[in-house]
Amino acid sequence: MKDDNKFLDYELEQVERTMDWFNNHLESPLDYLNTQKLRKSDVFISWFKISAKKHISKVREFIVLLESKGVVVEQIRTDRPGKIVYSDEYQVFAKPYEKF
């Protein structure tokens, strides 16, 4: 969307502030995965833990912007995220089971 100039300047600044916040407050599971012997072709899904209230709040701010641009966003919850390959205080990163 950024490359297609879908955001106004102030919206783009909001996106960049939000992404900077996540870069400073959330570990990247990809850094961990790069040290493991996992196939890059596998599908993984990142889930927030319910206790990650501030992170979820930041995502919701971003969702408001996306929805204003016509992007449909759905929230998905599960007790079975799949085979967890990474976990920290705020998130789990999992390879989904066959039937998601």
ROSE-941137 format. One record per residue (C-alpha): residue number from 1; y, z, x; residue in one letter; chain. Coordinates in steps of 0.25 Angstrom, whole numbers, always signed. Each point is the difference from the previous one (the first is absolute). Layout:
BEGIN
- NUM,Y,Z,X,A,A
...
//
This chain:
BEGIN
- 1,+0,+0,+0,M,A
- 2,+9,+3,+12,K,A
- 3,-2,-14,+6,D,A
- 4,+3,-6,-14,D,A
- 5,+13,+7,-1,N,A
- 6,-4,+8,-13,K,A
- 7,+7,+12,+4,F,A
- 8,+15,+2,+0,L,A
- 9,+6,+6,+13,D,A
- 10,+1,+14,-6,Y,A
- 11,-14,-1,-5,E,A
- 12,-5,-5,+13,L,A
- 13,+7,+12,+7,E,A
- 14,-8,+9,-10,Q,A
- 15,-13,-7,+4,V,A
- 16,+3,+2,+15,E,A
- 17,+3,+15,-2,R,A
- 18,-12,+2,-8,T,A
- 19,-9,-7,+10,M,A
- 20,+7,+8,+12,D,A
- 21,-3,+13,-8,W,A
- 22,-15,-4,-1,F,A
- 23,+0,-4,+15,N,A
- 24,+5,+14,+3,N,A
- 25,-8,+8,-10,H,A
- 26,-14,-6,-1,L,A
- 27,-10,-4,+11,E,A
- 28,-5,-14,+0,S,A
- 29,-15,+0,-3,P,A
- 30,+0,-14,+7,L,A
- 31,+3,+7,+14,D,A
- 32,-13,+8,-2,Y,A
- 33,-8,-12,-5,L,A
- 34,+4,-8,+12,N,A
- 35,-8,+11,+9,T,A
- 36,-12,-1,-9,Q,A
- 37,-11,-11,-1,K,A
- 38,+3,-4,-14,L,A
- 39,+1,-15,-4,R,A
- 40,+14,-4,-2,K,A
- 41,-6,-9,-11,S,A
- 42,-4,+12,-9,D,A
- 43,+9,+4,-11,V,A
- 44,+6,+14,+0,F,A
- 45,+9,+7,-10,I,A
- 46,+10,+11,+3,S,A
- 47,+1,+11,-10,W,A
- 48,+10,+11,+0,F,A
- 49,-5,+14,-2,K,A
- 50,+5,+7,-13,I,A
- 51,+7,+10,+9,S,A
- 52,+9,-11,+7,A,A
- 53,+11,+3,-10,K,A
- 54,+11,-5,+8,K,A
- 55,-7,-13,+5,H,A
- 56,-4,-3,-15,I,A
- 57,+15,+2,-4,S,A
- 58,+5,-9,+11,K,A
- 59,-10,-11,-5,V,A
- 60,+5,+2,-14,R,A
- 61,+14,-3,+4,E,A
- 62,-5,-13,+6,F,A
- 63,-8,-3,-12,I,A
- 64,+13,+0,-8,V,A
- 65,+6,-10,+9,L,A
- 66,-13,-9,-1,L,A
- 67,+0,+1,-15,E,A
- 68,+14,-4,-1,S,A
- 69,-4,-13,+7,K,A
- 70,-11,-3,-10,G,A
- 71,-12,+6,+9,V,A
- 72,-10,+7,-9,V,A
- 73,-5,+13,+7,V,A
- 74,-12,+8,-5,E,A
- 75,-4,+14,+5,Q,A
- 76,-14,+2,+2,I,A
- 77,-7,+14,+2,R,A
- 78,-14,+3,+4,T,A
- 79,-9,+11,+4,D,A
- 80,-9,-10,+8,R,A
- 81,+9,-8,+10,P,A
- 82,-12,-6,+7,G,A
- 83,-5,+3,+14,K,A
- 84,+12,+8,+7,I,A
- 85,+2,-6,+14,V,A
- 86,+13,+8,+2,Y,A
- 87,+7,+12,-6,S,A
- 88,+12,+8,+3,D,A
- 89,+9,+10,-8,E,A
- 90,+6,-10,-9,Y,A
- 91,-10,-12,-1,Q,A
- 92,-14,-5,+1,V,A
- 93,-4,-14,+4,F,A
- 94,-13,-5,-5,A,A
- 95,-10,-11,-1,K,A
- 96,-2,-2,-15,P,A
- 97,-14,+1,-6,Y,A
- 98,-6,-13,-5,E,A
- 99,+5,+3,-14,K,A
- 100,+14,+4,+0,F,A
//
